[in-house]
């Protein structure tokens, strides 16, 4: 049983395993490779829950994360982040022991990697189909050709094109998510058609939780790489990717003050625990930093809303209370469903299961 006295990240392992099982089944039924992104959970133990569902290929966000999961038996790893040339020695160490894929989006990087690799390594070209964070714009065929030419060599092997449609996170409806997914698939298929004769084994890799959780996999895609689905969060709830009951983690926080004249509570749980990520839950025009629900030793109850976190400072969370929340008092504990579970995990570093077991994560 958990004895909680300070902000504590709690994991409902049954919900988490169910989320994993559902996406693994969806990928199998679609006939695509399931290469989940492990940046959300960052845990070797939770990684084993994926392995139990037949997963053998994973995505990570950094060389450090790749090293961590390689040390725990994963040997088919894509680092879905533009190559940091300063880590070439670690990249070579990894490539010598696992099947490693890198992300490349410039001829300069391709030349450097091709010239400095000491073991065989795959690479994907990162394509931008509308998110505009990173990657080569899908229409820049000559630049893609230049990258491929610069990567030529005995050890660097072209695997295909990779997209993260992060713009789905800003979509206003399921229909908009569908339009983004269709547009991305169309542009990737056009690229594949252009390069297929020179590279007959091209793979098309996509992955964002809103489209992967809500929509069928687009025809012609070869692998999906969602990550956030393992826990979900308030942002995904707002996008329609999950129900509140599908959220597998919550930050349990003590109530430290009540201000009923303002219909507010203060909790011990702030930006250093939740991050300052915020989202809108329409039609409410004000941003939220988390939703507050009841907590007891058996878990949290998403059927009753006690309030929303309206403001965060370093250790404080200010909660705008519902009528039910006005019954709280100092010393009570509440559960905060996070806006962005990936950032909350990074901040907290470990989970406690409802049975009180500790699950550690990657620490740098």
C-alpha positions in Angstrom: 0.0 0.0 0.0 1.2 3.5 -0.8 2.0 5.9 2.0 2.1 9.3 0.2 3.4 12.5 1.9 4.6 14.5 -1.1 4.0 14.7 -4.8 4.2 11.2 -6.1 3.7 9.8 -9.6 1.4 6.8 -9.5 1.0 4.3 -12.3 -2.1 2.1 -12.9 -0.3 -0.8 -14.5 -3.6 -2.5 -15.6 -4.6 0.6 -17.6 -1.0 0.9 -19.0 -0.9 -2.7 -20.1 -4.3 -2.4 -21.7 -3.1 0.7 -23.7 -0.1 -1.3 -24.9 -2.2 -4.3 -25.9 -4.6 -2.2 -27.9 -2.0 -0.5 -30.0 0.0 -3.7 -30.5 -3.2 -5.4 -31.7 -4.0 -2.6 -34.1 -0.5 -2.7 -35.7 -0.8 -6.5 -36.1 -4.2 -6.2 -37.7 -2.9 -3.5 -40.1 0.1 -5.6 -41.0 2.6 -2.9 -40.0 5.6 -2.9 -37.7 4.9 -1.5 -34.3 8.0 0.5 -33.3 6.7 2.4 -30.2 8.5 5.5 -28.9 9.9 4.8 -25.4 10.5 8.5 -24.6 7.2 8.6 -22.7 7.7 5.9 -20.1 11.6 5.8 -20.2 11.5 2.5 -18.2 13.1 -0.8 -18.7 10.5 -2.6 -16.7 7.6 -1.0 -18.7 9.6 -1.9 -21.8 9.1 -5.6 -20.8 5.4 -5.1 -21.0 5.8 -4.2 -24.6 8.0 -7.2 -25.2 5.3 -9.4 -23.8 3.0 -8.1 -26.6 5.5 -9.2 -29.2 7.3 -5.8 -29.7 11.0 -6.2 -30.7 11.7 -2.8 -32.4 11.7 0.5 -30.5 12.1 4.2 -31.0 14.0 6.5 -28.6 14.6 10.2 -28.3 18.4 10.3 -27.7 21.7 8.4 -27.8 21.6 8.3 -24.0 18.1 6.6 -24.1 19.3 4.2 -26.8 22.2 3.2 -24.6 19.9 2.6 -21.7 17.5 0.4 -23.6 20.4 -1.4 -25.4 21.7 -2.3 -21.9 18.3 -3.9 -21.2 18.3 -6.2 -24.2 16.7 -4.1 -27.0 18.7 -4.5 -30.2 16.6 -2.8 -32.9 16.5 0.9 -32.1 15.7 4.0 -34.1 16.8 7.3 -32.6 14.1 9.7 -33.8 16.0 12.9 -33.2 18.4 14.6 -35.7 21.9 13.3 -35.3 24.1 15.1 -32.8 27.5 14.9 -34.5 29.2 15.4 -31.1 28.0 12.0 -30.1 29.7 10.1 -32.9 31.8 7.9 -30.6 28.7 6.8 -28.7 26.9 6.2 -32.0 29.7 4.0 -33.1 29.6 2.0 -29.8 25.9 1.5 -30.2 26.1 0.5 -33.9 28.7 -2.1 -33.0 26.3 -3.9 -30.7 22.7 -3.3 -32.0 20.8 -2.6 -35.2 20.7 1.2 -35.0 18.9 3.7 -37.2 19.6 7.4 -37.2 17.7 10.4 -38.5 19.4 12.6 -41.1 18.1 15.7 -42.7 21.1 17.4 -44.3 23.9 16.6 -46.7 26.5 17.9 -44.2 25.4 15.4 -41.5 25.2 12.6 -44.0 28.8 13.2 -45.2 30.0 13.3 -41.6 28.3 10.2 -40.5 29.3 8.3 -43.6 32.9 9.3 -43.1 33.1 8.5 -39.4 31.1 5.4 -38.9 33.0 2.3 -37.8 30.0 -0.2 -37.9 27.0 -0.6 -40.2 24.1 1.7 -39.4 20.8 2.5 -41.0 19.3 5.9 -41.5 16.0 7.5 -42.2 15.6 10.9 -43.9 13.3 13.0 -41.7 10.5 14.5 -43.8 8.5 17.6 -42.9 4.9 17.4 -44.1 3.5 20.3 -42.2 4.7 20.3 -38.6 7.7 22.6 -39.4 9.8 21.6 -36.4 12.5 19.7 -38.3 13.1 17.6 -41.4 13.3 18.2 -45.1 10.2 19.6 -46.8 8.6 16.8 -48.8 8.8 18.8 -52.1 12.5 19.3 -52.0 13.5 16.3 -54.1 16.9 17.7 -55.1 17.9 18.1 -51.4 16.8 14.6 -50.6 18.9 13.4 -53.5 21.8 15.3 -52.2 21.5 13.7 -48.8 21.3 10.3 -50.4 24.4 11.0 -52.5 26.3 12.3 -49.5 25.4 9.2 -47.4 26.9 6.9 -50.0 29.4 4.5 -48.4 29.8 0.9 -47.2 28.4 1.3 -43.7 25.5 3.8 -43.8 22.4 2.2 -45.2 19.3 4.1 -46.3 16.1 2.7 -44.8 13.4 5.1 -45.9 11.4 8.2 -44.9 10.2 9.1 -41.5 7.6 11.7 -40.4 6.3 12.9 -37.0 3.0 14.7 -37.6 3.2 16.7 -34.4 0.7 19.1 -36.0 -2.0 16.7 -35.1 -1.5 17.9 -31.5 -2.9 21.3 -32.5 -5.9 19.9 -34.5 -9.3 21.1 -33.6 -11.2 17.9 -34.5 -10.9 14.3 -35.5 -11.6 15.4 -39.1 -8.6 17.7 -39.0 -6.4 14.9 -37.6 -7.6 12.7 -40.5 -6.8 15.3 -43.0 -3.2 15.7 -41.6 -2.8 11.9 -41.6 -4.0 11.6 -45.2 -1.8 14.5 -46.4 1.2 12.9 -44.8 0.6 9.5 -46.2 0.1 11.0 -49.7 3.4 12.9 -49.7 5.3 9.9 -48.4 3.8 7.6 -51.0 4.8 10.1 -53.7 8.4 10.1 -52.4 8.5 6.4 -52.3 7.2 6.2 -55.9 10.0 8.6 -57.0 12.8 6.7 -55.3 11.6 3.1 -55.4 13.6 2.0 -58.4 16.8 3.2 -56.9 15.9 2.0 -53.4 13.5 -0.9 -53.7 13.3 -1.6 -49.9 12.2 1.9 -48.9 10.2 2.0 -45.6 7.7 4.6 -44.7 7.6 5.4 -40.9 4.9 7.5 -39.2 4.0 8.0 -35.6 1.9 10.4 -33.6 -0.5 9.3 -30.9 -3.6 11.3 -32.1 -3.7 9.7 -35.5 -2.4 6.2 -34.4 -5.0 6.0 -31.6 -8.0 7.4 -33.4 -7.7 6.4 -37.0 -6.9 3.3 -39.1 -3.3 3.1 -40.3 -2.9 4.7 -43.7 -2.5 2.3 -46.6 1.1 2.0 -47.7 2.7 2.8 -44.4 5.3 0.3 -43.1 5.7 1.1 -39.4 4.0 3.3 -36.7 5.9 4.9 -33.8 3.4 6.4 -31.3 4.6 6.9 -27.7 2.3 9.0 -25.5 -0.5 6.4 -25.9 1.2 4.2 -23.2 -0.1 6.6 -20.5 -2.2 9.2 -22.4 -2.9 12.5 -20.7 -5.2 15.5 -20.6 -3.9 16.8 -23.9 -4.8 13.5 -25.6 -8.2 13.5 -23.9 -8.9 17.0 -25.3 -7.9 15.8 -28.8 -10.3 12.8 -28.5 -7.5 10.2 -28.4 -8.6 8.7 -25.1 -11.2 8.8 -22.3 -10.2 10.1 -18.9 -10.3 6.5 -17.7 -7.6 5.5 -20.2 -5.0 7.8 -18.5 -2.6 5.5 -16.7 -0.6 8.0 -14.6 -1.5 10.6 -12.0 0.5 12.9 -9.7 -0.8 12.4 -6.2 -0.5 15.7 -4.3 -1.2 16.8 -0.7 -3.6 19.7 -0.2 -1.8 22.4 1.8 -4.3 25.3 1.9 -7.9 26.1 1.1 -9.2 29.5 0.1 -12.9 29.0 -0.2 -13.6 32.7 -0.6 -11.8 32.4 -4.0 -13.0 28.8 -4.4 -9.4 27.7 -4.7 -7.1 25.2 -3.1 -3.3 25.0 -3.1 -1.6 21.7 -3.6 2.0 20.6 -3.0 2.7 19.9 -6.7 4.1 22.5 -9.1 6.0 23.1 -12.2 9.0 21.0 -11.1 6.6 18.0 -10.9 4.1 18.6 -13.7 6.1 20.9 -16.0 4.3 24.1 -17.2 2.7 22.4 -20.2 -0.9 23.7 -20.6 -3.8 22.9 -22.8 -7.4 24.0 -23.6 -10.4 21.9 -22.9 -13.0 23.6 -25.0 -15.4 25.3 -24.5 -13.5 26.5 -21.4 -11.5 29.4 -22.7 -8.9 29.2 -19.9 -5.9 26.9 -20.1 -5.4 24.1 -17.6 -2.3 22.5 -16.2 -4.0 19.4 -15.0 -7.3 18.0 -13.9 -7.9 17.2 -10.2 -9.8 14.1 -9.2 -10.3 12.2 -6.0 -7.6 9.8 -4.6 -7.8 7.0 -2.1 -5.4 4.1 -1.6 -7.1 2.0 -4.3 -6.5 4.7 -7.0 -8.0 7.7 -8.5 -11.6 8.3 -9.6 -12.1 10.0 -13.0 -15.9 10.0 -12.5 -15.7 13.0 -10.2 -13.9 16.3 -11.0 -12.7 18.2 -8.0 -11.1 21.1 -10.0 -8.6 22.1 -12.5 -5.0 23.3 -11.9 -5.2 26.9 -13.1 -1.7 28.1 -12.2 1.7 26.6 -11.3 4.8 28.0 -9.6 7.9 26.0 -8.6 6.2 23.9 -5.9 2.7 25.3 -5.7 -0.3 24.3 -7.7 -3.4 26.5 -7.6 -6.6 24.6 -8.1 -9.9 26.2 -9.2 -12.4 24.1 -7.4 -15.7 22.6 -8.4 -18.5 22.3 -5.8 -17.3 18.8 -5.0 -13.8 20.1 -4.5 -14.9 22.7 -1.9 -15.2 19.8 0.6 -11.4 19.3 0.6 -9.3 20.3 3.5 -5.5 20.6 4.3 -4.0 17.2 4.7 -6.2 15.5 2.1 -4.6 14.0 -1.0 -5.8 14.5 -4.6 -4.7 13.0 -8.0 -3.7 15.4 -10.8 -4.1 14.0 -14.3 -1.2 15.6 -16.2 -1.5 17.7 -19.3 1.6 16.0 -20.8 2.6 12.7 -19.3 6.0 12.6 -21.1 7.2 15.8 -19.3 5.7 14.7 -16.0 7.6 11.4 -16.2 10.9 13.3 -17.0 10.4 15.5 -14.0 9.5 12.8 -11.5 11.9 10.0 -12.6 10.1 7.1 -11.0 6.6 5.6 -10.6 4.9 3.9 -7.8 2.3 1.3 -8.7 -1.0 1.0 -6.8 0.6 -1.9 -5.0 3.4 0.3 -3.8 6.1 -1.1 -6.1 8.7 1.3 -7.4 9.5 1.4 -11.1 12.6 3.4 -12.0 13.2 5.2 -15.2 16.2 6.3 -17.1 18.3 8.8 -15.2 21.1 10.9 -16.8 
